[in-house]
Amino acid sequence: MPASLPRFLRSGTLPDVSEADLLFDAYLMHLKVERGLGLATVQAYATDLARFGAHLAETHVELAAVDAGALASFLQAQSARGLSARSQARYLSSVRGLFRWLLAERHVVRDPTELIDGPRKVRKLPTVLSRAEVLALLTAPDVDDSPLGIRDAAMMHTMYAAGLRVSELVHLELGDVNLETGFVQAFGKGRKRRIVPLGAPARHRIERWRDAVRGGWADVAERSLFVTERGGPMTRQNFFGRIRFWALRAGIGRPLSPHKLRHSFATHLLLGGADLRAVQTMLGHADIATTQVYTHVTGEHLVSMHSRYHPRG
């Protein structure tokens, strides 16, 4: 069965490759090359399909013979492992994508996932920072004497100003930011390109970082906008550590991840009266239903305001 990485992403070959193995790898290649999904996303699909393939081997079911009963057995096995409904739904989504591709490529004659409804999952509301917490976080780095502070302030300002995913932030290149017009070009899931405005504070921080620090760290050939002290591109893990460090310095006691800045970007825009479609475009969401989760958060704010200020609240 497939390992956590497909063979086209690893070196070497594996003996005794089954037909299912080859189809799994061909599908992962399709996701990588034709759909343009990132390495981390393809890895996630590979892990899910590895679990599915292992279950088929344990239950002695061929891929072409998978039916609704076999899929139900797979989901029940994941439930018995203690997986949440959310995780089970993710597994089903991965398998559903596989079978839709198999059907389109005529490797199977039916899609058994059409008969399966995913486990009901409770949508978790995003955790956001207050405006005061965001201000405390953005102003925590020392931008007078610390090169690291200058870089980290520029990264956090950019992420909050444009609502970027952390992967989009660390993959920004010099040419992706136009400080004269005040726009940043981000490449989201599936390498979909979008243009998002930058406010004056973020533009100022980026300019300070680029002109005062970056040139002393990065080689001339390096295109990444944000680099480490050694001159290489910043990584997601590195930035996770830095933002947690500054959160503690800012006195934010609860756990903080970079994605909470993206959540805060969307929520604060909606609280300020921004149009939902505009926020969807800036976030790079393909489906507006994904953006609508933020309306629940802003809805709670409206209820609070109504209760506080309406004479009959």
C-alpha positions in Angstrom: 0.0 0.0 0.0 1.2 3.6 -0.5 3.5 5.1 2.1 2.9 8.6 3.5 4.5 10.0 0.4 3.8 8.9 -3.2 6.6 7.3 -5.1 6.9 10.2 -7.5 7.8 12.4 -4.5 10.4 10.0 -3.2 13.6 8.5 -4.5 14.0 4.8 -5.2 11.4 2.2 -6.2 9.3 -0.3 -4.3 9.0 -4.0 -5.2 5.7 -5.9 -5.6 3.7 -2.8 -6.7 0.0 -3.7 -6.9 -2.5 -2.2 -9.4 -4.1 -0.3 -6.5 -0.7 1.2 -5.7 -0.2 2.3 -9.2 -3.7 3.9 -9.3 -3.1 5.7 -6.0 0.2 7.1 -7.3 -1.4 8.1 -10.6 -4.1 10.0 -8.8 -1.6 11.7 -6.5 0.4 12.7 -9.6 -2.8 14.1 -11.1 -3.3 16.2 -7.9 0.3 17.5 -8.1 0.7 18.1 -11.8 -2.7 18.7 -13.3 -4.5 20.3 -10.4 -1.4 22.1 -9.1 -1.9 21.2 -5.4 1.0 22.0 -3.0 3.3 19.3 -1.6 1.7 19.5 1.9 -1.8 18.9 0.4 -0.6 16.0 -1.7 1.1 14.5 1.4 -2.2 14.8 3.3 -4.1 13.0 0.5 -1.3 10.3 0.4 -1.7 9.7 4.1 -5.4 9.3 3.9 -5.3 7.0 0.9 -2.6 4.9 2.6 -5.0 4.4 5.5 -7.8 3.4 3.0 -5.5 1.1 1.1 -4.4 -0.6 4.3 -8.0 -1.2 5.3 -8.7 -2.7 1.9 -5.8 -5.1 2.3 -6.9 -6.1 5.8 -10.5 -6.8 4.6 -9.3 -8.4 1.4 -11.3 -6.1 -0.9 -10.0 -5.1 -4.3 -10.2 -1.5 -5.3 -12.5 -2.2 -8.2 -14.9 -4.1 -5.9 -15.3 -1.3 -3.4 -19.0 -0.6 -2.7 -21.0 1.4 -0.2 -20.6 -1.5 2.3 -16.8 -1.4 2.1 -16.8 2.3 2.5 -19.0 2.1 5.6 -16.7 -0.5 7.0 -13.7 1.8 6.4 -15.5 4.7 8.2 -16.6 2.5 11.1 -13.0 1.3 11.5 -11.8 4.9 11.8 -14.5 5.6 14.3 -13.4 2.6 16.4 -9.9 4.2 16.3 -11.3 7.2 18.1 -11.2 9.6 15.1 -13.5 12.6 15.3 -16.4 13.1 12.8 -14.3 15.9 11.3 -11.4 13.5 10.6 -13.7 10.8 9.3 -15.2 13.4 6.9 -11.7 14.3 5.7 -10.9 10.6 4.9 -14.2 10.3 3.0 -13.4 13.4 1.1 -10.0 12.0 0.0 -11.6 8.7 -1.0 -14.4 10.5 -2.9 -11.9 12.5 -4.9 -10.0 9.3 -5.7 -13.1 7.5 -7.0 -14.3 10.5 -9.0 -11.0 10.5 -10.8 -11.0 6.7 -11.3 -14.5 7.0 -12.8 -13.5 9.8 -15.1 -10.4 7.8 -16.2 -12.6 4.7 -16.7 -10.7 2.6 -14.2 -14.0 1.9 -12.4 -17.6 1.7 -13.7 -19.3 3.4 -10.7 -18.5 5.8 -7.9 -19.5 4.0 -4.6 -19.0 7.3 -2.6 -22.2 8.7 -4.2 -24.2 6.5 -1.8 -22.3 7.6 1.3 -23.1 10.6 3.4 -20.3 12.0 5.4 -20.4 12.0 9.2 -22.1 15.1 10.6 -19.5 17.4 11.9 -19.9 20.5 14.0 -18.4 23.5 12.4 -15.9 25.0 14.8 -16.0 28.7 14.9 -12.7 30.4 14.3 -10.8 31.8 17.2 -10.0 35.5 16.7 -8.0 38.1 18.4 -9.5 41.4 19.6 -8.3 44.6 17.9 -6.3 45.4 21.1 -4.6 42.0 21.0 -3.7 42.4 17.4 -2.2 45.8 18.1 -0.2 44.4 21.1 1.1 41.6 18.9 2.1 43.8 16.0 3.9 46.3 18.2 5.7 43.7 20.4 8.8 43.3 18.2 11.7 45.8 18.7 11.9 47.6 15.4 14.6 50.0 16.4 17.7 47.9 17.1 16.7 44.3 16.4 16.9 42.9 12.8 14.8 39.9 13.9 12.2 42.3 15.3 12.2 44.3 12.0 11.6 41.1 10.0 9.0 39.6 12.3 7.1 42.9 12.5 7.0 43.0 8.7 5.8 39.4 8.4 3.0 39.8 11.0 1.9 43.2 9.6 1.8 41.6 6.1 -0.2 38.6 7.2 -2.8 40.6 9.1 -3.0 43.4 6.4 -3.7 40.9 3.6 -5.2 37.9 5.4 -2.6 35.5 4.0 -2.2 31.9 4.9 1.1 31.1 6.5 2.2 29.1 3.5 1.4 32.1 1.2 3.3 34.4 3.5 6.6 32.4 3.6 6.4 31.8 -0.2 6.2 35.5 -1.1 8.9 36.6 -3.5 10.3 40.1 -3.9 8.3 40.7 -7.1 5.0 39.7 -5.4 4.8 42.9 -3.4 4.3 46.3 -5.0 4.9 48.9 -2.4 4.2 51.8 -4.7 0.6 50.7 -5.5 0.1 49.0 -2.2 -0.8 45.5 -3.3 0.5 42.0 -2.6 0.2 39.1 -5.0 -0.5 35.8 -3.3 -0.7 32.2 -4.7 -3.2 30.2 -2.8 -4.4 26.6 -3.0 -4.0 25.1 -6.5 -1.7 28.0 -7.3 -4.6 30.3 -7.7 -3.4 33.9 -7.9 -5.1 36.8 -6.1 -4.3 40.4 -5.5 -4.9 41.9 -2.0 -4.4 45.5 -0.9 -1.8 46.4 1.7 -2.3 49.2 4.2 0.3 51.9 4.9 1.6 50.3 8.1 2.4 47.0 6.4 4.0 48.7 3.5 6.2 50.7 5.8 7.3 47.6 7.7 8.1 45.7 4.5 10.1 48.6 3.1 12.1 48.9 6.4 12.8 45.2 6.4 13.8 45.1 2.7 16.1 48.1 2.8 17.6 47.8 6.3 18.0 44.1 6.9 17.2 41.7 4.1 20.1 42.7 1.9 22.6 41.8 4.6 21.2 38.4 5.1 20.1 37.1 1.6 22.2 36.3 -1.4 21.6 38.4 -4.5 20.0 35.4 -6.2 17.5 34.7 -3.4 14.0 35.7 -4.5 12.1 35.0 -1.2 10.9 38.2 0.4 11.3 36.9 4.0 14.5 35.1 4.9 16.3 33.7 7.9 19.5 35.0 9.4 21.3 32.4 7.2 19.8 33.9 4.1 17.4 31.0 3.2 13.6 31.3 2.9 11.5 31.4 6.1 9.6 28.2 6.8 6.1 27.7 8.3 7.6 26.1 11.4 10.0 29.0 11.9 7.3 31.5 11.7 5.1 29.5 14.1 7.8 29.8 16.7 8.3 33.5 16.1 4.7 34.4 16.4 4.3 32.4 19.6 7.3 34.2 21.0 5.9 37.6 20.3 2.5 36.6 21.6 4.0 35.8 25.0 5.9 39.1 24.9 2.6 40.9 24.1 0.9 39.3 27.1 -1.5 37.1 25.1 -1.9 34.1 27.3 -4.0 31.9 25.1 -2.4 29.7 22.4 -1.8 31.6 19.2 -1.1 30.3 15.7 -0.4 32.4 12.6 -3.8 31.3 11.1 -5.5 33.3 13.9 -4.2 36.4 12.3 -6.0 35.4 9.1 -9.2 34.7 11.1 -8.8 38.1 12.8 -8.3 39.9 9.4 -11.6 38.5 8.1 -13.6 39.1 11.2 -12.4 42.6 11.7 -13.2 43.5 8.1 -16.8 42.2 8.5 -17.2 44.0 11.9 -16.1 47.1 10.1 -18.9 46.7 7.5 -17.0 45.0 4.7 -19.0 43.1 2.0 -18.9 39.3 2.4 -18.0 38.8 -1.2 -15.1 41.2 -1.0 -13.8 39.3 2.0 -14.2 36.0 0.2 -12.1 37.4 -2.7 -9.4 38.7 -0.4 -9.2 35.4 1.5 -9.1 33.4 -1.8 -12.0 31.1 -0.8 -13.5 29.2 -3.8 -16.9 28.8 -2.0 -18.5 31.7 -0.1 -19.9 29.2 2.4 -16.3 28.9 3.7 -16.3 32.7 4.3 -19.7 32.7 5.9 -18.3 31.0 9.1 -17.0 34.4 10.0 -20.6 35.8 10.0 -21.3 33.7 13.0 -18.6 35.4 14.9 -19.8 38.9 13.8 -23.4 37.8 14.5 -22.5 37.2 18.1 -21.0 40.7 18.3 -24.2 42.1 16.9 -26.3 40.3 19.5 -24.0 41.6 22.2 -24.3 45.2 20.9 -28.1 44.8 20.6 -28.4 43.5 24.2 -26.2 46.3 25.5 -27.7 49.3 23.7 -31.3 48.5 22.6 -33.8 49.7 25.2 -35.7 46.5 24.9 -32.6 44.3 24.5 
